[in-house]
Amino acid sequence: MDARSVDRQFGELLRQHRMRRGATQRQLADLSTISVRAIRDLEAGRASRPRRDTVRLIAEGLRLSGRELTSFEAAALRARGGVEIDLVPDLDAVPPPSALDALVGRGAEVTALLDLLSEGGSRLVAVTGLPGVGKTRLAVEVAGRLHESGSVRVLWDTAGANPAGTAGRLRLLVRSALGRAEDGEGLDPLAALIGDRELLLVLDGHDAGWPDPDRALTLLHRCRRLRLLRTTREPLDIPGERVLALPPLPGEDAVRLLTRLAGQVSPGAAARSADALVELADRLDGLPGALEAAASWLLVHRPEELLELVRADPLGVTADRLPGLRGALAQALAAVGGERAVLDAAGGAWTVPDAARLTGVPPVACAHLVRRLRLLGLVRPVGHDRFRVLNLARAATAALLPVGLPLAGVRDS
């Protein structure tokens, strides 16, 4: 029997098992994370020497066991000739995204996150915070350092992305593995793919309810050297999860970032507008995304003109570049209960004992309220033990009418 006949035998057996299960080629591709084209080529005998991992993923997608599984694997081993094709995600072919600019500030947060993810540290970490606070940028920095060190493989999955090729197959596998139990079919293939490798899986920008906590814990138990890093609005709140609540940038770093973003302003004009840039950074709470959004207006407004707009309606100025911020603040404000007393009473910089005296809430209970506000991103630390309610949070509660950008303030560019 020639090699072509052996290939056809394996392909026919694959087709028979698929049809017996009532699955289309597309459905089998989704279940096994193998591409439709690859399954079609295998069934037609056009692809030969299927890799062991490929055979295992297809067998798991078909739910083969016992004698069926043995016969299927034996048929795959008999296939010879042609060019071996790589149908499973290659862990080395999906590096983390690269940063496009230098990270301003965040030295302490980078160190803290690296420590959390170090060997012997936590294996389930969430970086939380408001939209625009820099969760993804921090994760990119840390993942890049780990990737460049060569000691840890990094896999990256971004919510809403639809990559092609190997990254797309990996994304499908991750979604299938970590979705709800009734939806997820890929936990076994993903666990087998990771195995005992030293690996960091980054889940960037997913909703607070994803991944399914039980399936995430199962994957971590099965892959003992895997670490899971999530960037999200809120933690999963499951045993063993460590949370890094990312605050906005402190004053000096915020001004430095805004000054860099305002690069289209001449050095002389920037020097003359230094006070305006400082106040802009403060009124926007040092939130990197808000600073970037505001800086885009410097193409048509002087810093002093932009400051007047921010004083009137900071959320309106940032809306085009950071559209999710207003909704995130509204959602966070709707979630507060007793914490609302702290928001309403505290002004300027304050300590937990200050807040307790202002609200009449016992100090221990007040500390829990402030912690909740920190996790929601509505207050920020300003020093060792002092906090401040975000100006943007106060603006979200003020119900200001939108402020238009006056044509009289526009200058030639």
LUMVEX-708142 format. One line per 8 residues: number of its first residue (from 1); for each residue x, y, z of C-alpha. Coordinates in steps of 0.001 Angstrom, whole numbers, plus 524288, in hexadecimal, padded with zeros to 5 digits. Example, Ala and Ser with C-alpha at 12.3 -4.5 7.8 and 13.67 -1.06 7.14 Angstrom:
1	8300C:7EE6C:81E78  83566:7FBDC:81BE4 $
//
This chain:
1	80000:80000:80000  805CB:80D31:7FC18  806BB:8190D:804E8  7FB81:81FE8:7FDF7  7F280:8146C:800F7  7F688:81497:80F43  7F39B:82321:80FE6  7E63B:820B3:809E2 $
9	7E3AA:815DD:813C4  7E64D:81EEC:81F21  7DE4E:829C0:818E4  7D2E1:820A5:81688  7D35A:81BF2:824A0  7D368:82A1B:82927  7C7B4:82D35:82090  7C03F:82142:82582 $
17	7C25F:824E6:833C1  7BE6C:832FE:8310A  7B1E9:82F40:82A13  7AE9C:8251E:8347A  7AF4B:83014:83E77  7A67F:83880:835DF  7B09D:8435B:834EC  7B3C6:84BDB:8294A $
25	7C1D8:84EE7:825CF  7BFDF:85C79:82B83  7BA7C:8570D:8384D  7C5CE:84D8D:8397D  7CF47:858A4:836BA  7C955:860A1:841C0  7C9A5:85537:84B39  7D787:85122:84831 $
33	7DD6A:85EAB:84522  7E22F:85914:83833  7DF49:8613B:82C1A  7D446:85D31:822E8  7DDD2:85CD7:81796  7E6D8:85393:81EE6  7DBB2:84A50:82230  7D721:84ACB:8141B $
41	7E4DA:847B5:80F2E  7E66C:83C81:818CF  7D968:83683:814F4  7DCBF:837B5:80682  7EA30:83199:80876  7F101:83DFB:803C6  7F81F:84005:810C0  800F0:835A7:81649 $
49	80882:83294:82286  7FEEA:83913:82C08  8060D:83D2F:8383C  80393:8360F:844FD  7FDBC:84240:84B39  7F4F4:8440B:83F6D  7EFF7:83618:84069  7EDB4:837B4:84F0B $
57	7E5FB:84465:84D5A  7DD7C:83E73:842A8  7DB32:8322E:84AB8  7D72A:83A67:8565D  7CE45:84282:84D9E  7C7F6:835D9:848F1  7C7B4:83097:856EB  7CE11:823ED:852DF $
65	7D1A1:81A19:85D4F  7D4F9:80BC6:85F00  7D64F:803D9:85292  7D1F9:80F0C:849E4  7DCDF:817AA:84F1B  7E713:80CD9:84DB5  7E335:80A17:83FA4  7E2F7:81889:83C4E $
73	7F08F:81AD1:841D2  7F5B9:80E9A:83AED  7F06C:81356:82DE0  7F727:82071:83007  80410:819A0:832F8  80338:811D0:8264D  801C1:81E27:81E1E  80E78:82119:816F8 $
81	813F4:82A0E:80C55  811C3:83832:808BB  814C1:84426:8110B  81165:844A4:81F72  807BE:84F7E:82244  806E4:85742:82EC9  7F89C:85871:83298  7F937:85B68:84125 $
89	7FCA9:86874:8473E  80B4C:86A56:84877  80E15:87065:855B9  81A40:87724:85084  812E9:87D34:84512  809E6:885EC:84D22  8127D:88F9C:8549C  80C7A:89A3C:85D22 $
97	809F4:8A784:856CB  81527:8B125:85685  81462:8BE6D:85D0A  8147B:8C9FC:853BD  819E1:8D3BC:85D83  82152:8D479:86A3D  819B2:8D25A:876B9  818AF:8DEAD:87F0B $
105	818E9:8DC33:88D9F  813D5:8CF0B:8921F  8210B:8CA5C:8970A  81B09:8C5F4:8A3E7  80F9E:8BF4F:89D0F  8188D:8B826:8937C  820B8:8B324:89ECE  814A7:8AF35:8A688 $
113	80EBE:8A7D0:89B15  81B7F:8A0F3:897E1  81C78:89CE7:8A625  80E97:897CF:8A619  8112D:88FBA:899E2  81E9D:88AF7:89DFF  82161:87CC9:8A137  81B55:87A29:8AE59 $
121	81222:885C4:8ACE1  803DC:885EB:8A926  7FEEB:87E25:89D81  7F245:885DD:89BEC  7F3A1:894A9:89B3D  7EA05:89F49:89749  7EDE7:8AD34:893B1  7E1B6:8B573:895BF $
129	7DE18:8C3A3:89395  7D646:8CD4F:88BA3  7D717:8CDD7:87CC3  7E313:8D5AA:878F9  7EAA5:8D349:88585  7F4D5:8CB37:87E2F  7F1BE:8BD12:881AC  7F530:8B7DD:87434 $
137	8016B:8C036:87330  80653:8BB0C:88040  80388:8AD12:87C1C  80AA4:8AF4A:86F29  8168D:8B446:87675  81715:8A8E1:87FF5  813D4:89E84:875D3  81E2F:8A40F:86CB4 $
145	8289E:8A356:87730  82522:89552:87A74  824D4:891A3:86C10  83207:897F2:8694E  8381C:8910E:874F7  83588:8841C:86E3C  831CD:87DB9:87B0F  8230F:87E9F:87945 $
153	81ABF:87CC5:86D2D  80FE9:886E0:86BF1  802CE:884BE:8654B  7FA34:890B6:86335  7EB86:8910F:860E7  7E475:89E07:85F12  7D5C7:89F83:86093  7CEF6:8A301:853EF $
161	7DAAC:89FF3:84B54  7D959:896FE:83F95  7E737:89389:83B87  7EA4D:88A74:8304E  7F369:87EE5:82F34  7F9CB:87916:83B2B  7F526:88411:84410  7E738:881A9:83FA2 $
169	7E81B:87319:84272  7EDB9:87606:84FD0  7E2D7:87FC8:8529E  7D880:875C6:84EED  7DEF0:86BA2:8578E  7DF9D:874DC:86347  7D182:8793F:861AB  7CCE6:86B4C:86089 $
177	7D4CD:86716:86C5F  7D120:871EA:875CD  7C305:874C4:87228  7B771:86FD5:879DD  7B773:86130:87BCE  7AC1D:85F12:87271  7B301:86708:867E3  7C139:86367:869D9 $
185	7C674:8573E:8633E  7D4DB:85A91:86287  7D9A6:85946:8708C  7E05F:84C41:86E36  7E741:85092:861A2  7EBF4:85D49:867C8  7F0E8:85650:873E6  7F7F8:84C78:86B43 $
193	7FDC5:85752:862F4  80304:85E8F:86EE1  80728:8524D:8761E  811F5:854C6:87FFA  81786:860A0:878E9  81AE6:86CFE:8806D  81084:875A1:87A62  80910:88250:87CAE $
201	7FB8A:8835E:8768D  7F6E5:8918B:875B1  7E844:893EC:87442  7E76B:8A241:870A8  7DB36:8AA92:871E3  7D108:8A01F:8746A  7C48B:8A247:87C0D  7C4B7:8A026:88AAB $
209	7BCD6:89393:88911  7C691:88D15:87FE2  7CD0F:88386:8804C  7C4A0:879A6:88752  7CAF0:878CE:894E8  7C9AC:86A14:89627  7CFE3:86783:888FD  7DAD0:87147:88B8C $
217	7DDF8:86A73:89860  7DD5D:85D1F:891C9  7E716:86189:88775  7F03F:866D5:891F0  7EF6A:85A1E:8999C  7F27C:8520B:88D89  7FD84:85AC9:888BE  805CB:85CBB:894DA $
225	80F44:8666A:88EB7  804DF:86EDC:88861  801EB:87CA2:88D26  7F5C9:88413:88950  7F5C0:892F5:88847  7E922:89A63:885BB  7E6FA:8A8CF:882C7  7D8FD:8AC02:88629 $
233	7CFF5:8B5A3:88CE3  7CDC1:8ACF8:898C1  7D3DC:8A09D:89E56  7CDA1:8932B:89D98  7CDCC:892A1:8AC72  7D185:88449:8AD0F  7DACA:87D86:8B695  7E90E:87FF7:8B3B1 $
241	7E70B:88BBB:8AAC9  7F032:89716:8AD86  7EBAC:8A499:8A976  7F3EF:8B02D:8A552  7EAA5:8BBCF:8A541  7F1AD:8C4D9:89BD7  7F0B4:8D32E:89FDC  7F230:8DEE1:896CB $
249	7FFBC:8E4D0:8955E  80492:8ED6C:8A073  80618:8FBFE:89E06  813F4:8FD06:898B1  81298:8F12B:88FEA  80565:8F5E6:88AF9  80B14:9032B:88755  816AC:8FC83:880D8 $
257	80DB1:8F3FC:878AD  804E6:8FF56:874DC  810C1:90776:8711C  8159F:8FC81:8687B  8083A:8FAC8:8625E  807B9:90975:85FEA  81392:90869:85713  80CF1:91063:84C7E $
265	80DAA:91C3C:855A2  81A6A:9239C:853A7  82427:92305:85F10  822A1:93188:86180  813C5:930C3:861AF  8145A:924B6:86A6E  81CF8:92BEC:87416  81393:93775:8744B $
273	8083C:92E0A:8763C  80EB6:925CD:880CD  804BF:929A7:88B23  7F978:92649:88211  7FF5A:918E3:87F0A  800FA:9162A:88D92  7F2CC:91991:89049  7EE35:911B7:88484 $
281	7F554:905AC:88982  7EF78:907A3:896FE  7E178:909DC:89263  7E25F:8FDA9:889F0  7E728:8F60C:895D9  7F395:8F17A:88F2A  7EB98:8E773:88789  7F478:8E44D:87BDC $
289	7E94A:8E216:87253  7E2D1:8EED7:87653  7EFB0:8F61D:874CF  7F16E:8F07F:8672D  7E37F:8F41F:86389  7E540:90204:86867  7F26E:90371:861AA  7EC0E:900F2:85485 $
297	7E4F7:90E10:85614  7F1EB:91528:856B3  7F1FD:914C4:847EA  7E76E:91F4D:8481D  7E801:92545:855C6  7F268:92B62:85E2F  7F43B:92482:86B63  7ED66:92FDC:87239 $
305	7E19E:92E96:8692C  7E13A:91FF5:86B11  7E1C4:921DE:879C6  7D560:92A0A:87955  7CE6D:91F0A:8722D  7D335:914E8:87BD9  7CEDD:91D58:88743  7C149:91DD5:88155 $
313	7BFC6:90FA6:87CF1  7CB6B:9066D:87DE9  7C3A6:8FA98:8797A  7BF1A:901C4:86D53  7CD14:904F4:8697F  7D171:8F6D6:86B1F  7C576:8F04A:86521  7CA62:8EE79:85736 $
321	7D706:8E779:85AF4  7D1F6:8E0D9:86746  7C397:8DE05:86487  7C226:8D39D:86F08  7C675:8DC24:87A60  7B984:8E2FB:87CF4  7B22C:8D610:87D01  7BC4E:8CF7A:885A2 $
329	7BB7E:8DA86:88F86  7ACA6:8DA08:88F62  7ACF6:8CB51:89162  7B697:8CC95:89CA0  7AE8D:8D758:8A2FB  7A24A:8CF14:8A1BC  7A93A:8C3E7:8A8B9  7ACAB:8CB9A:8B505 $
337	7A45F:8CA64:8C129  7A995:8CF49:8CE11  7B5A6:8D3BE:8C699  7AD79:8DEF6:8C13F  7AE6D:8E5C3:8CE70  7BD3F:8E63F:8CCE5  7BC27:8EB91:8BF15  7B295:8F626:8C327 $
345	7B99A:8FA39:8CF9F  7C7F8:8F9C5:8CC1F  7CE70:90507:8C503  7DCAE:90785:8C1D7  7E665:8FDA6:8C739  7E1DC:8F5CB:8D2F0  7E544:8E9F4:8DB20  7DC88:8DEB7:8DF23 $
353	7DB3F:8E47A:8ECFD  7D759:8F16C:8E6AA  7CCCF:8EA8A:8DED0  7C821:8E34E:8EAE2  7C695:8F019:8F265  7BF96:8F6BD:8E70C  7B610:8EB90:8E4C6  7B451:8E631:8F278 $
361	7B7D9:8D8AB:8ED66  7C084:8D0A1:8F6A4  7CEC9:8D0B6:8F21B  7CF94:8C229:8EEAC  7C2E7:8C2BA:8E6FD  7C764:8CF52:8E088  7D41C:8C8CE:8DC52  7CC10:8BE4B:8D57C $
369	7C434:8C8E3:8CE99  7D07D:8CFDA:8C9F4  7D641:8C2EE:8C544  7C9F0:8C099:8BD48  7CAF6:8CE36:8B766  7D934:8CB83:8B3D2  7D56D:8BEE9:8ACF5  7CACA:8C61D:8A584 $
377	7D491:8D0A9:8A1B2  7CCC0:8DBCE:8A79F  7D75E:8E038:8B117  7E5FF:8E0AB:8AF64  7F177:8E07B:8B8D4  7F8DB:8ED55:8BA67  80425:8E9F5:8C32F  80643:8DF29:8CCFB $
385	7F92D:8DF39:8D404  7F12C:8E9E3:8CD90  7E6B4:8E8F6:8C314  7DEF0:8F1CE:8BA3A  7D23A:8F015:8B2EF  7D492:8F0CD:8A44A  7D0DD:8FDB3:89E06  7CB4D:8F5A1:892DC $
393	7C2B6:8EE27:89C78  7BD82:8FAFE:8A1D8  7BB14:8FFB1:893ED  7B37F:8F339:89117  7AA36:8F654:89C45  7A889:904B4:898CC  79FB4:9025F:88CE9  7A5DC:90D99:88564 $
401	7A08F:91101:8780C  7AA4E:90E71:86CFD  7B315:91A07:86A45  7B5D4:91CF4:85C03  7C339:92063:8572E  7C231:92EE9:85368  7C696:9325D:845E8  7CC06:93F1D:84B43 $
409	7D5F6:93761:852DA  7DB28:9305C:846F3  7E80D:93544:841B7  7EE9F:93280:834D4  7F73F:92679:8345F $
//
